Amino acid sequence: MNTDHAELCASPEWAAHLHDEVLPLAVQGAELGNDLLEVGPGPGAATEWLRTRVDRLVAVEIEAEAAALLSGRFEGTNVEVRQGSGTALEFADDSFDSAASFTMLHHVPTTALQNLLLAEILRVLRPGGVLVGADSLPSQSLHAFHEGDTYNPVEPATLLIRLQTLGYVDITLSVGRRLTFSAHKPPTQPERAA
């Protein structure tokens, strides 16, 4: 992550933007339940807001240094931090009531890896569980801001089909100043043919 990007994501202004504008809209009407998985928390701006809405939040961060900082920040709270990849979650099937992904999907280098991450989240959600998220819309200015970073924006027009193909149901997408979405794991999994 380039310096400007790292500084913005750790700033109080970014946290306030997430808390006031992004998160309330993205989780509106979602039943988060008791146990929430957050994938890609970075410095934890969304984590701080989300943890007050659930009994237990498990944050999975791929970067070891960021995970260590996050672990120290939330020590003694209802947040458990794990260092690892969202594309290979180390949790049993049906482990979480809800999952969250905020402004991180565009940091996943390929669409195939984004799909793998979304499939892993679906696997660890309990039947009927919800994924809530938001991401930036593609733009030239955002591309320039990510110079030297991974930047693979999510195309809103394809996300619905991608989520349906992976097995999510009751999907809601909203495109305004940003992309927000929610998608559910089916209440019961269909039997697979032998």
PyRosetta script that sets phi, psi and omega in degrees:
from pyrosetta import init, pose_from_sequence

init()
pose = pose_from_sequence("MNTDHAELCASPEWAAHLHDEVLPLAVQGAELGNDLLEVGPGPGAATEWLRTRVDRLVAVEIEAEAAALLSGRFEGTNVEVRQGSGTALEFADDSFDSAASFTMLHHVPTTALQNLLLAEILRVLRPGGVLVGADSLPSQSLHAFHEGDTYNPVEPATLLIRLQTLGYVDITLSVGRRLTFSAHKPPTQPERAA")
pose.set_psi(1, 131.8)
pose.set_omega(1, 180.0)
pose.set_phi(2, -70.5)
pose.set_psi(2, 164.4)
pose.set_omega(2, -173.0)
pose.set_phi(3, -60.9)
pose.set_psi(3, -46.4)
pose.set_omega(3, -179.6)
pose.set_phi(4, -59.9)
pose.set_psi(4, -42.2)
pose.set_omega(4, -179.3)
pose.set_phi(5, -65.6)
pose.set_psi(5, -46.6)
pose.set_omega(5, -180.0)
pose.set_phi(6, -60.8)
pose.set_psi(6, -41.8)
pose.set_omega(6, 179.9)
pose.set_phi(7, -65.5)
pose.set_psi(7, -42.5)
pose.set_omega(7, 179.6)
pose.set_phi(8, -61.9)
pose.set_psi(8, -48.2)
pose.set_omega(8, -175.7)
pose.set_phi(9, -64.2)
pose.set_psi(9, -24.5)
pose.set_omega(9, 179.4)
pose.set_phi(10, -96.5)
pose.set_psi(10, 1.9)
pose.set_omega(10, -174.1)
pose.set_phi(11, -83.3)
pose.set_psi(11, 151.3)
pose.set_omega(11, 174.3)
pose.set_phi(12, -61.5)
pose.set_psi(12, -31.2)
pose.set_omega(12, 179.0)
pose.set_phi(13, -64.6)
pose.set_psi(13, -41.5)
pose.set_omega(13, 178.4)
pose.set_phi(14, -65.9)
pose.set_psi(14, -43.0)
pose.set_omega(14, 178.0)
pose.set_phi(15, -59.9)
pose.set_psi(15, -44.3)
pose.set_omega(15, 179.3)
pose.set_phi(16, -62.9)
pose.set_psi(16, -41.0)
pose.set_omega(16, 177.1)
pose.set_phi(17, -59.6)
pose.set_psi(17, -47.3)
pose.set_omega(17, 178.9)
pose.set_phi(18, -62.0)
pose.set_psi(18, -48.4)
pose.set_omega(18, -175.5)
pose.set_phi(19, -65.8)
pose.set_psi(19, -37.3)
pose.set_omega(19, -174.3)
pose.set_phi(20, -90.4)
pose.set_psi(20, -33.8)
pose.set_omega(20, -171.6)
pose.set_phi(21, -114.9)
pose.set_psi(21, -40.2)
pose.set_omega(21, -171.3)
pose.set_phi(22, -88.9)
pose.set_psi(22, -55.4)
pose.set_omega(22, -172.9)
pose.set_phi(23, -63.9)
pose.set_psi(23, -46.7)
pose.set_omega(23, 179.7)
pose.set_phi(24, -57.7)
pose.set_psi(24, -40.2)
pose.set_omega(24, 179.1)
pose.set_phi(25, -67.7)
pose.set_psi(25, -41.9)
pose.set_omega(25, -175.6)
pose.set_phi(26, -70.1)
pose.set_psi(26, -32.9)
pose.set_omega(26, -177.6)
pose.set_phi(27, -99.9)
pose.set_psi(27, -0.2)
pose.set_omega(27, -179.4)
pose.set_phi(28, -53.3)
pose.set_psi(28, 123.5)
pose.set_omega(28, 177.9)
pose.set_phi(29, 79.8)
pose.set_psi(29, -3.4)
pose.set_omega(29, -179.7)
pose.set_phi(30, -86.9)
pose.set_psi(30, 138.3)
pose.set_omega(30, 174.9)
pose.set_phi(31, -93.8)
pose.set_psi(31, 102.8)
pose.set_omega(31, -175.8)
pose.set_phi(32, -77.6)
pose.set_psi(32, -20.6)
pose.set_omega(32, 179.7)
pose.set_phi(33, 71.4)
pose.set_psi(33, -154.3)
pose.set_omega(33, -176.7)
pose.set_phi(34, -94.3)
pose.set_psi(34, -39.1)
pose.set_omega(34, -171.6)
pose.set_phi(35, -114.3)
pose.set_psi(35, 117.4)
pose.set_omega(35, -176.8)
pose.set_phi(36, -119.0)
pose.set_psi(36, 136.8)
pose.set_omega(36, 173.5)
pose.set_phi(37, -104.0)
pose.set_psi(37, 126.1)
pose.set_omega(37, 173.3)
pose.set_phi(38, -112.1)
pose.set_psi(38, 124.8)
pose.set_omega(38, -179.9)
pose.set_phi(39, -104.8)
pose.set_psi(39, 127.0)
pose.set_omega(39, 177.8)
pose.set_phi(40, 73.9)
pose.set_psi(40, 53.3)
pose.set_omega(40, -176.6)
pose.set_phi(41, -74.2)
pose.set_psi(41, -15.9)
pose.set_omega(41, -177.5)
pose.set_phi(42, 56.4)
pose.set_psi(42, -128.8)
pose.set_omega(42, -178.4)
pose.set_phi(43, -78.3)
pose.set_psi(43, -3.3)
pose.set_omega(43, 172.0)
pose.set_phi(44, 94.0)
pose.set_psi(44, 19.9)
pose.set_omega(44, 179.1)
pose.set_phi(45, -62.0)
pose.set_psi(45, -45.1)
pose.set_omega(45, 177.9)
pose.set_phi(46, -72.4)
pose.set_psi(46, -34.8)
pose.set_omega(46, -179.3)
pose.set_phi(47, -55.6)
pose.set_psi(47, -44.8)
pose.set_omega(47, -178.4)
pose.set_phi(48, -57.2)
pose.set_psi(48, -43.0)
pose.set_omega(48, -179.2)
pose.set_phi(49, -73.6)
pose.set_psi(49, -44.9)
pose.set_omega(49, -176.2)
pose.set_phi(50, -66.0)
pose.set_psi(50, -36.3)
pose.set_omega(50, -174.3)
pose.set_phi(51, -63.9)
pose.set_psi(51, -21.1)
pose.set_omega(51, 179.1)
pose.set_phi(52, -82.1)
pose.set_psi(52, -3.1)
pose.set_omega(52, -176.6)
pose.set_phi(53, -111.7)
pose.set_psi(53, 1.0)
pose.set_omega(53, 179.9)
pose.set_phi(54, -140.1)
pose.set_psi(54, 164.7)
pose.set_omega(54, 176.1)
pose.set_phi(55, -77.1)
pose.set_psi(55, -36.1)
pose.set_omega(55, -175.0)
pose.set_phi(56, -141.9)
pose.set_psi(56, 132.3)
pose.set_omega(56, 176.4)
pose.set_phi(57, -125.6)
pose.set_psi(57, 126.4)
pose.set_omega(57, 174.9)
pose.set_phi(58, -109.2)
pose.set_psi(58, 120.1)
pose.set_omega(58, -178.9)
pose.set_phi(59, -105.9)
pose.set_psi(59, 125.2)
pose.set_omega(59, 178.6)
pose.set_phi(60, -109.2)
pose.set_psi(60, 116.5)
pose.set_omega(60, -177.5)
pose.set_phi(61, -121.5)
pose.set_psi(61, 129.5)
pose.set_omega(61, -175.9)
pose.set_phi(62, -74.6)
pose.set_psi(62, -33.7)
pose.set_omega(62, -176.9)
pose.set_phi(63, -84.1)
pose.set_psi(63, 122.3)
pose.set_omega(63, -175.1)
pose.set_phi(64, -58.9)
pose.set_psi(64, -44.0)
pose.set_omega(64, -178.6)
pose.set_phi(65, -64.3)
pose.set_psi(65, -43.6)
pose.set_omega(65, 178.7)
pose.set_phi(66, -64.2)
pose.set_psi(66, -39.6)
pose.set_omega(66, 178.6)
pose.set_phi(67, -63.5)
pose.set_psi(67, -41.4)
pose.set_omega(67, 179.5)
pose.set_phi(68, -64.5)
pose.set_psi(68, -43.6)
pose.set_omega(68, 178.2)
pose.set_phi(69, -63.5)
pose.set_psi(69, -42.1)
pose.set_omega(69, 179.9)
pose.set_phi(70, -65.3)
pose.set_psi(70, -41.3)
pose.set_omega(70, 179.0)
pose.set_phi(71, -60.3)
pose.set_psi(71, -44.5)
pose.set_omega(71, 177.4)
pose.set_phi(72, -64.3)
pose.set_psi(72, -40.2)
pose.set_omega(72, -178.5)
pose.set_phi(73, -62.9)
pose.set_psi(73, -38.9)
pose.set_omega(73, -174.3)
pose.set_phi(74, -105.3)
pose.set_psi(74, 14.6)
pose.set_omega(74, 178.6)
pose.set_phi(75, -58.1)
pose.set_psi(75, 135.3)
pose.set_omega(75, 178.5)
pose.set_phi(76, 81.4)
pose.set_psi(76, 8.4)
pose.set_omega(76, 178.2)
pose.set_phi(77, -110.6)
pose.set_psi(77, -168.6)
pose.set_omega(77, 177.9)
pose.set_phi(78, -86.1)
pose.set_psi(78, 14.2)
pose.set_omega(78, -179.3)
pose.set_phi(79, -104.5)
pose.set_psi(79, 129.0)
pose.set_omega(79, 173.1)
pose.set_phi(80, -113.0)
pose.set_psi(80, 127.0)
pose.set_omega(80, -177.8)
pose.set_phi(81, -106.3)
pose.set_psi(81, 132.4)
pose.set_omega(81, 175.5)
pose.set_phi(82, -122.8)
pose.set_psi(82, 135.8)
pose.set_omega(82, 174.6)
pose.set_phi(83, -90.2)
pose.set_psi(83, 124.9)
pose.set_omega(83, -179.4)
pose.set_phi(84, 171.6)
pose.set_psi(84, -179.7)
pose.set_omega(84, -177.6)
pose.set_phi(85, -100.8)
pose.set_psi(85, 137.6)
pose.set_omega(85, 174.8)
pose.set_phi(86, -66.8)
pose.set_psi(86, -14.4)
pose.set_omega(86, 179.0)
pose.set_phi(87, -84.9)
pose.set_psi(87, -6.5)
pose.set_omega(87, 178.8)
pose.set_phi(88, -146.5)
pose.set_psi(88, 67.7)
pose.set_omega(88, -176.8)
pose.set_phi(89, -68.9)
pose.set_psi(89, 135.9)
pose.set_omega(89, -177.0)
pose.set_phi(90, -95.1)
pose.set_psi(90, 49.2)
pose.set_omega(90, 179.9)
pose.set_phi(91, -128.5)
pose.set_psi(91, 152.2)
pose.set_omega(91, 177.2)
pose.set_phi(92, -68.8)
pose.set_psi(92, 158.8)
pose.set_omega(92, 172.9)
pose.set_phi(93, -53.8)
pose.set_psi(93, 148.6)
pose.set_omega(93, 172.3)
pose.set_phi(94, 59.9)
pose.set_psi(94, 41.6)
pose.set_omega(94, -176.0)
pose.set_phi(95, -92.6)
pose.set_psi(95, -21.3)
pose.set_omega(95, -171.1)
pose.set_phi(96, -129.8)
pose.set_psi(96, 146.7)
pose.set_omega(96, 175.6)
pose.set_phi(97, -75.8)
pose.set_psi(97, -30.0)
pose.set_omega(97, -176.5)
pose.set_phi(98, -152.9)
pose.set_psi(98, 165.6)
pose.set_omega(98, 177.9)
pose.set_phi(99, -143.6)
pose.set_psi(99, 156.2)
pose.set_omega(99, -177.4)
pose.set_phi(100, -140.7)
pose.set_psi(100, 144.4)
pose.set_omega(100, 177.3)
pose.set_phi(101, -143.9)
pose.set_psi(101, 108.4)
pose.set_omega(101, -175.8)
pose.set_phi(102, -120.1)
pose.set_psi(102, 119.9)
pose.set_omega(102, 176.9)
pose.set_phi(103, 48.9)
pose.set_psi(103, 41.8)
pose.set_omega(103, 178.3)
pose.set_phi(104, -128.3)
pose.set_psi(104, -20.8)
pose.set_omega(104, -176.9)
pose.set_phi(105, -58.2)
pose.set_psi(105, -33.0)
pose.set_omega(105, -179.5)
pose.set_phi(106, -70.7)
pose.set_psi(106, -7.6)
pose.set_omega(106, 175.2)
pose.set_phi(107, -91.1)
pose.set_psi(107, -5.3)
pose.set_omega(107, 177.7)
pose.set_phi(108, -84.9)
pose.set_psi(108, 123.1)
pose.set_omega(108, -164.4)
pose.set_phi(109, -65.4)
pose.set_psi(109, -25.8)
pose.set_omega(109, -178.8)
pose.set_phi(110, -134.7)
pose.set_psi(110, 158.3)
pose.set_omega(110, 175.3)
pose.set_phi(111, -62.9)
pose.set_psi(111, -38.0)
pose.set_omega(111, 178.5)
pose.set_phi(112, -60.2)
pose.set_psi(112, -41.3)
pose.set_omega(112, 178.4)
pose.set_phi(113, -71.7)
pose.set_psi(113, -35.1)
pose.set_omega(113, 173.8)
pose.set_phi(114, -60.0)
pose.set_psi(114, -44.8)
pose.set_omega(114, 178.8)
pose.set_phi(115, -63.0)
pose.set_psi(115, -39.5)
pose.set_omega(115, 177.8)
pose.set_phi(116, -63.3)
pose.set_psi(116, -42.8)
pose.set_omega(116, 177.2)
pose.set_phi(117, -60.9)
pose.set_psi(117, -46.7)
pose.set_omega(117, 178.9)
pose.set_phi(118, -63.9)
pose.set_psi(118, -35.7)
pose.set_omega(118, 176.9)
pose.set_phi(119, -67.8)
pose.set_psi(119, -39.7)
pose.set_omega(119, 178.0)
pose.set_phi(120, -64.5)
pose.set_psi(120, -40.5)
pose.set_omega(120, 177.1)
pose.set_phi(121, -61.7)
pose.set_psi(121, -45.0)
pose.set_omega(121, 178.1)
pose.set_phi(122, -58.0)
pose.set_psi(122, -42.6)
pose.set_omega(122, -179.0)
pose.set_phi(123, -59.8)
pose.set_psi(123, -42.3)
pose.set_omega(123, -174.4)
pose.set_phi(124, -87.2)
pose.set_psi(124, -8.7)
pose.set_omega(124, 174.0)
pose.set_phi(125, -73.1)
pose.set_psi(125, 144.2)
pose.set_omega(125, 172.9)
pose.set_phi(126, -73.5)
pose.set_psi(126, 155.0)
pose.set_omega(126, 176.6)
pose.set_phi(127, -52.0)
pose.set_psi(127, 130.9)
pose.set_omega(127, -177.2)
pose.set_phi(128, 85.6)
pose.set_psi(128, -6.0)
pose.set_omega(128, -178.8)
pose.set_phi(129, -67.3)
pose.set_psi(129, 160.4)
pose.set_omega(129, -173.8)
pose.set_phi(130, -121.9)
pose.set_psi(130, 140.6)
pose.set_omega(130, 168.3)
pose.set_phi(131, -102.7)
pose.set_psi(131, 126.3)
pose.set_omega(131, 174.8)
pose.set_phi(132, -118.7)
pose.set_psi(132, 146.5)
pose.set_omega(132, -179.0)
pose.set_phi(133, -167.6)
pose.set_psi(133, 171.9)
pose.set_omega(133, 175.6)
pose.set_phi(134, -152.6)
pose.set_psi(134, 151.1)
pose.set_omega(134, 175.1)
pose.set_phi(135, -151.5)
pose.set_psi(135, 165.3)
pose.set_omega(135, 179.6)
pose.set_phi(136, -74.7)
pose.set_psi(136, 152.8)
pose.set_omega(136, 173.5)
pose.set_phi(137, -86.4)
pose.set_psi(137, 146.8)
pose.set_omega(137, 179.6)
pose.set_phi(138, -59.6)
pose.set_psi(138, 137.5)
pose.set_omega(138, 175.8)
pose.set_phi(139, -160.2)
pose.set_psi(139, 158.9)
pose.set_omega(139, 177.2)
pose.set_phi(140, -64.5)
pose.set_psi(140, -40.1)
pose.set_omega(140, -178.5)
pose.set_phi(141, -66.5)
pose.set_psi(141, -37.8)
pose.set_omega(141, 177.9)
pose.set_phi(142, -69.4)
pose.set_psi(142, -37.4)
pose.set_omega(142, 175.9)
pose.set_phi(143, -60.1)
pose.set_psi(143, -44.7)
pose.set_omega(143, 179.4)
pose.set_phi(144, -65.8)
pose.set_psi(144, -38.8)
pose.set_omega(144, 179.1)
pose.set_phi(145, -61.9)
pose.set_psi(145, -30.7)
pose.set_omega(145, -178.6)
pose.set_phi(146, -91.5)
pose.set_psi(146, 15.6)
pose.set_omega(146, 179.3)
pose.set_phi(147, -54.7)
pose.set_psi(147, 127.6)
pose.set_omega(147, -177.9)
pose.set_phi(148, 85.4)
pose.set_psi(148, -2.3)
pose.set_omega(148, 177.9)
pose.set_phi(149, -110.2)
pose.set_psi(149, 168.5)
pose.set_omega(149, 167.0)
pose.set_phi(150, -74.6)
pose.set_psi(150, 129.6)
pose.set_omega(150, 178.3)
pose.set_phi(151, -141.1)
pose.set_psi(151, 104.9)
pose.set_omega(151, -179.8)
pose.set_phi(152, -132.9)
pose.set_psi(152, 80.8)
pose.set_omega(152, -173.5)
pose.set_phi(153, -63.7)
pose.set_psi(153, 149.8)
pose.set_omega(153, 177.7)
pose.set_phi(154, -84.5)
pose.set_psi(154, 125.0)
pose.set_omega(154, 175.8)
pose.set_phi(155, -82.7)
pose.set_psi(155, 114.2)
pose.set_omega(155, -177.8)
pose.set_phi(156, -54.4)
pose.set_psi(156, -35.8)
pose.set_omega(156, -177.3)
pose.set_phi(157, -63.5)
pose.set_psi(157, -24.2)
pose.set_omega(157, -178.8)
pose.set_phi(158, -100.3)
pose.set_psi(158, -16.5)
pose.set_omega(158, -173.5)
pose.set_phi(159, -63.7)
pose.set_psi(159, -40.7)
pose.set_omega(159, 179.0)
pose.set_phi(160, -56.8)
pose.set_psi(160, -49.3)
pose.set_omega(160, -179.1)
pose.set_phi(161, -64.6)
pose.set_psi(161, -40.7)
pose.set_omega(161, 178.9)
pose.set_phi(162, -61.0)
pose.set_psi(162, -46.7)
pose.set_omega(162, -179.5)
pose.set_phi(163, -64.8)
pose.set_psi(163, -42.2)
pose.set_omega(163, 177.6)
pose.set_phi(164, -62.0)
pose.set_psi(164, -44.5)
pose.set_omega(164, -179.4)
pose.set_phi(165, -61.0)
pose.set_psi(165, -36.1)
pose.set_omega(165, 179.1)
pose.set_phi(166, -72.8)
pose.set_psi(166, -20.2)
pose.set_omega(166, 177.8)
pose.set_phi(167, 117.1)
pose.set_psi(167, 3.5)
pose.set_omega(167, 176.8)
pose.set_phi(168, -73.0)
pose.set_psi(168, 152.9)
pose.set_omega(168, 176.7)
pose.set_phi(169, -131.2)
pose.set_psi(169, 173.4)
pose.set_omega(169, 178.5)
pose.set_phi(170, 46.9)
pose.set_psi(170, 57.9)
pose.set_omega(170, -175.2)
pose.set_phi(171, -93.8)
pose.set_psi(171, 134.1)
pose.set_omega(171, 175.8)
pose.set_phi(172, -126.4)
pose.set_psi(172, 127.3)
pose.set_omega(172, 175.5)
pose.set_phi(173, -120.2)
pose.set_psi(173, 141.2)
pose.set_omega(173, 175.2)
pose.set_phi(174, -133.3)
pose.set_psi(174, 127.9)
pose.set_omega(174, 179.3)
pose.set_phi(175, -119.0)
pose.set_psi(175, 116.4)
pose.set_omega(175, 176.4)
pose.set_phi(176, -139.0)
pose.set_psi(176, -115.1)
pose.set_omega(176, 174.6)
pose.set_phi(177, -73.8)
pose.set_psi(177, -18.0)
pose.set_omega(177, 178.1)
pose.set_phi(178, -150.7)
pose.set_psi(178, 173.9)
pose.set_omega(178, 175.2)
pose.set_phi(179, -96.3)
pose.set_psi(179, 124.1)
pose.set_omega(179, 169.6)
pose.set_phi(180, -119.5)
pose.set_psi(180, 150.9)
pose.set_omega(180, -177.1)
pose.set_phi(181, -153.6)
pose.set_psi(181, 154.4)
pose.set_omega(181, 168.4)
pose.set_phi(182, -140.5)
pose.set_psi(182, 147.8)
pose.set_omega(182, -179.1)
pose.set_phi(183, -153.9)
pose.set_psi(183, 144.1)
pose.set_omega(183, -174.8)
pose.set_phi(184, -113.6)
pose.set_psi(184, 150.3)
pose.set_omega(184, 167.8)
pose.set_phi(185, -78.8)
pose.set_psi(185, 138.2)
pose.set_omega(185, 178.8)
pose.set_phi(186, -54.3)
pose.set_psi(186, 146.7)
pose.set_omega(186, -179.8)
pose.set_phi(187, -57.1)
pose.set_psi(187, -35.7)
pose.set_omega(187, 173.7)
pose.set_phi(188, -135.7)
pose.set_psi(188, 143.9)
pose.set_omega(188, -179.7)
pose.set_phi(189, -82.2)
pose.set_psi(189, 134.2)
pose.set_omega(189, 177.0)
pose.set_phi(190, -66.2)
pose.set_psi(190, 149.7)
pose.set_omega(190, 176.3)
pose.set_phi(191, -67.0)
pose.set_psi(191, 137.6)
pose.set_omega(191, 177.8)
pose.set_phi(192, -92.6)
pose.set_psi(192, 141.3)
pose.set_omega(192, 179.2)
pose.set_phi(193, -68.8)
pose.set_psi(193, 143.9)
pose.set_omega(193, -178.8)
pose.set_phi(194, -79.0)
pose.dump_pdb("model.pdb")
